[in-house]
Amino acid sequence: MGRARRLNGIPARFDLSNWEMLVSLKELLFNAMPLWDANLYLRFGQERTQAALDLAGHIELDRPRRIVDLGCGPGNSTAVLRARWPEAEITGLDRSPEMLAEARRAWHDCRWIEGDIANWSAAEPCDLLFSNAALQWVHGHALLIPHLLEQVAPGGALAVQVPMHFDSPLHRRMREFALDARWRERMGPAFNALVRERPEFYYDLLAPRSARLRIWETEYMQPMDSPAAILDFIRGTGLRPYLEALADDTERALYLELLADAVAHDYPPRPNGKVLFPFRRLFFIAYR
Ligand SMILES: C[S@@+](CC[C@H](N)C(=O)[O-])C[C@H]1O[C@@H](n2cnc3c(N)ncnc32)[C@H](O)[C@@H]1O
């Protein structure tokens, strides 16, 4: 089984090409996994899973015994944990039955439970509580994050990644067009759907409660085939609340048309025809 290489005591980023198990994981995820209902999500599975790999690669725990993946989705992040810690007892928790059905179908050696992160507590303390790209959907981080840390056993860790690209041209345009007079009165829930706390917020919250804390941001420069691919990417996640707030397909088509024009302007093609889509993400690992 591949292990994270250590540089000056810090595990290096996991490298897909050097990590045997992740080769098969990659094949399963990107070749064999059928397009489940939210197929847009896994269409960009590689981009989305990279952050889970990077987060897992920075966790300095040798043999966590009990691991929980909060907001496990279709199991892609959970599979990263299984590959790194083959002997651990791993549970994936999600509130979406569709996502869990996909996880159960694709991965057999983890436990999958349906539940809401907002009112979840561990039956027994975890050695690693992991969450990739999910906590932004759960409000009340001032209480939630300390509560999650309390579910971690002494010596264990809470490891989290959340998107931090709300100041991007894409998100600004999503908000700008949501203010269109035709539908702005219905957009309240969409504006509030995602938690948008700053890194300093998490630092202040966790530093006094942790034995050790690492916090960092990474901006992934994602080459996309076209501006339309950027919209496809975000339609699987952050754009959903806006589309759900619109009355019908006619409104959705109008909104998407406005957005498509703006995205084509804001993300011009590179000389090779690709479009670069910068995506900033926040990571933190709090050790108890
Ligand atoms: C963007 S996906 C992340 C999936 C996976 N962790 C990954 O790394 O790609 C977010 C997941 O969080 C789940 N989720 C959102 N809010 C939740 C909540 N309150 N309780 C449990 N799961 C939640 C969604 O159902 C979805 O599957």
The ligand as an SDF file (V2000), in Angstrom:
LIG
                    3D

 27 29  0  0  0  0  0  0  0  0999 V2000
  -20.3500   18.6640   -2.7750 C   0  0  0  0  0  0  0  0  0  0  0  0
  -20.7900   17.1000   -2.1040 S   0  0  0  0  0  0  0  0  0  0  0  0
  -19.2500   16.4960   -1.4500 C   0  0  0  0  0  0  0  0  0  0  0  0
  -19.1060   15.0240   -1.6780 C   0  0  0  0  0  0  0  0  0  0  0  0
  -17.7600   14.4470   -1.2870 C   0  0  0  0  0  0  0  0  0  0  0  0
  -17.4710   14.6280    0.1360 N   0  0  0  0  0  0  0  0  0  0  0  0
  -16.6130   14.9950   -2.1090 C   0  0  0  0  0  0  0  0  0  0  0  0
  -15.5330   15.1780   -1.5480 O   0  0  0  0  0  0  0  0  0  0  0  0
  -16.7390   15.2210   -3.3160 O   0  0  0  0  0  0  0  0  0  0  0  0
  -21.6330   17.6600   -0.6520 C   0  0  0  0  0  0  0  0  0  0  0  0
  -22.4010   16.5390    0.0370 C   0  0  0  0  0  0  0  0  0  0  0  0
  -22.7970   17.0280    1.3200 O   0  0  0  0  0  0  0  0  0  0  0  0
  -24.0800   16.5150    1.5890 C   0  0  0  0  0  0  0  0  0  0  0  0
  -24.7210   17.3450    2.5990 N   0  0  0  0  0  0  0  0  0  0  0  0
  -25.0330   18.6590    2.5160 C   0  0  0  0  0  0  0  0  0  0  0  0
  -25.6030   19.0760    3.6640 N   0  0  0  0  0  0  0  0  0  0  0  0
  -25.6410   17.9940    4.4810 C   0  0  0  0  0  0  0  0  0  0  0  0
  -26.1060   17.7980    5.8170 C   0  0  0  0  0  0  0  0  0  0  0  0
  -26.6570   18.7800    6.5270 N   0  0  0  0  0  0  0  0  0  0  0  0
  -25.9820   16.5650    6.3570 N   0  0  0  0  0  0  0  0  0  0  0  0
  -25.4370   15.5460    5.6550 C   0  0  0  0  0  0  0  0  0  0  0  0
  -24.9770   15.6830    4.3860 N   0  0  0  0  0  0  0  0  0  0  0  0
  -25.0780   16.8960    3.8140 C   0  0  0  0  0  0  0  0  0  0  0  0
  -24.7940   16.5370    0.2450 C   0  0  0  0  0  0  0  0  0  0  0  0
  -25.8920   15.6250    0.2190 O   0  0  0  0  0  0  0  0  0  0  0  0
  -23.6670   16.1430   -0.6920 C   0  0  0  0  0  0  0  0  0  0  0  0
  -23.6480   14.7570   -0.9170 O   0  0  0  0  0  0  0  0  0  0  0  0
  1  2  1  0
  2  3  1  0
  2 10  1  0
  3  4  1  0
  4  5  1  0
  5  6  1  0
  5  7  1  0
  7  8  2  0
  7  9  1  0
 10 11  1  0
 11 12  1  0
 11 26  1  0
 12 13  1  0
 13 14  1  0
 13 24  1  0
 14 15  1  0
 14 23  1  0
 15 16  2  0
 16 17  1  0
 17 18  1  0
 17 23  2  0
 18 19  1  0
 18 20  2  0
 20 21  1  0
 21 22  2  0
 22 23  1  0
 24 25  1  0
 24 26  1  0
 26 27  1  0
M  CHG  2   2   1   9  -1
M  END
$$$$
